[in-house]
């Protein structure tokens, strides 16, 4: 049996993730106990078929153990000013060490998050403190989204994106 096709993300959702928005990563252990952590950064390919989130090893030990053991990951991307949110899930996440290319992604993400958080009234110094890291401590988690959900608060929250598109023509 083959894996289901990757969800098709709209250009505006891909752009939202690429812009750099709040990113929360979660998984669970074999007993389904959840683990979660704020990402230090994130990126997605132009076609939305591959995503990478960045976690602090020190702060995310349990989460990284859970991802390594199961491959499961669920990531919520949220635009702070509007609460527009997208959740992507995968059962085949993998981790890797970071390199200079990732450092550039993290630097862009920090600048983007300073702007996003400023929209809701918090100064850049808060964002810099929240996302401060030593690149040697950061691990990349790569995955192909297998499922996508609208997580924006409201009547469609939790609905698979295909169901959302079918319901309102988007």
C-alpha positions in Angstrom: 0.0 0.0 0.0 1.4 3.4 -1.0 1.5 6.5 1.2 -1.2 9.0 0.7 -0.3 12.0 -1.6 1.1 15.0 0.2 -1.5 17.7 0.8 -1.6 20.5 -1.6 -1.0 23.8 0.2 -2.3 27.0 -1.3 0.3 29.6 -2.4 -0.8 31.9 0.4 -0.3 29.3 3.1 3.2 28.5 1.8 4.0 32.2 1.7 2.8 32.5 5.3 5.1 29.7 6.5 8.0 31.0 4.3 7.5 34.5 5.7 8.4 33.3 9.2 5.6 32.9 11.7 5.2 31.4 15.2 6.1 27.7 15.0 5.2 25.1 17.6 6.5 21.5 17.1 5.0 18.4 18.8 5.1 14.6 18.9 4.4 11.9 21.4 5.9 8.8 22.9 4.8 5.2 22.5 2.2 5.7 25.3 0.9 8.8 23.4 2.2 11.3 26.0 2.7 14.5 24.1 5.9 16.5 23.9 6.2 20.0 22.4 8.4 23.0 22.0 8.6 26.3 20.2 10.8 26.1 17.1 13.9 28.3 16.8 13.0 28.7 13.1 11.2 27.1 10.2 11.1 26.9 6.4 9.1 25.3 3.7 9.9 24.6 0.0 8.2 26.7 -2.7 5.9 23.8 -3.5 5.0 23.1 0.1 6.2 19.5 -0.1 9.1 19.6 2.4 9.3 21.5 5.6 12.1 22.0 8.1 11.8 23.2 11.7 14.7 23.9 14.0 14.8 22.9 17.7 17.2 23.4 20.6 18.6 20.1 21.6 18.8 21.2 25.3 15.2 22.4 25.4 13.7 19.7 23.3 15.2 16.4 24.5 11.9 14.6 25.0 10.4 15.9 21.8 13.5 14.9 19.8 13.5 11.4 21.4 9.8 11.0 20.4 10.4 12.1 16.8 13.4 9.8 16.5 11.5 6.9 17.9 8.3 7.3 15.9 8.9 9.7 13.0 5.7 11.5 14.1 5.6 15.2 14.1 2.8 17.8 14.1 3.8 21.5 13.5 1.5 24.5 13.9 2.4 27.7 12.1 0.5 30.7 13.4 0.4 34.3 12.2 0.4 36.2 15.6 -1.6 39.2 14.5 -4.5 37.3 12.9 -4.2 33.9 14.6 -4.4 32.3 11.2 -3.0 28.9 11.7 -1.9 25.8 9.7 -1.0 22.4 11.1 1.1 20.0 9.2 1.6 16.3 10.2 4.0 13.6 9.2 4.9 10.1 10.2 8.3 10.2 8.6 10.2 13.1 10.2 13.9 12.8 10.4 16.6 14.9 12.2 19.9 16.2 11.0 22.7 18.4 12.2 22.6 22.1 11.1 25.1 23.8 8.9 25.9 27.3 7.5 22.8 27.2 5.2 20.6 26.7 8.2 22.2 29.6 10.1 21.1 31.9 7.3 17.5 30.5 7.5 17.5 31.0 11.3 18.7 34.6 10.8 15.9 35.4 8.3 13.4 33.7 10.6 14.5 35.9 13.6 14.1 39.1 11.6 10.6 37.9 10.4 9.5 37.0 13.9 10.7 40.4 15.2 8.3 42.0 12.7 5.5 39.5 13.5 5.7 39.9 17.3 6.0 43.7 17.0 2.6 43.6 15.2 1.1 42.5 18.5 3.0 45.0 20.6 6.1 43.3 21.8 9.6 44.7 21.3 12.3 43.0 19.2 14.4 42.4 22.3 11.7 39.9 23.5 11.8 38.0 20.2 15.7 37.9 20.2 15.6 36.5 23.8 13.0 33.9 22.9 14.9 32.7 19.8 18.4 33.0 21.1 20.5 30.0 20.3 23.9 28.5 19.8 23.9 26.9 16.3 25.8 23.9 17.7 22.7 23.2 19.9 20.2 23.4 17.1 18.9 20.4 15.2 16.9 20.4 12.0 13.8 18.3 11.8 12.8 17.6 8.2 9.5 16.2 7.0 7.1 15.8 4.1 3.7 16.9 5.2 1.2 14.0 4.9 -1.8 15.9 6.4 -2.7 19.5 6.6 -5.4 21.1 8.8 -6.8 24.6 9.3 -6.1 25.5 12.9 -7.4 29.1 12.7 -9.8 29.6 15.6 -13.4 29.4 14.4 -15.8 27.0 12.9 -13.3 25.3 10.6 -10.6 24.8 13.2 -9.3 21.2 13.0 -10.8 20.6 9.5 -8.5 18.9 6.9 -7.5 21.5 4.3 -9.2 19.6 1.5 -12.5 19.7 3.5 -12.0 23.5 4.1 -11.4 24.1 0.4 -14.4 22.0 -0.5 -16.6 23.9 1.9 -15.8 27.4 0.8 -14.2 27.1 -2.7 -10.7 28.2 -1.6 
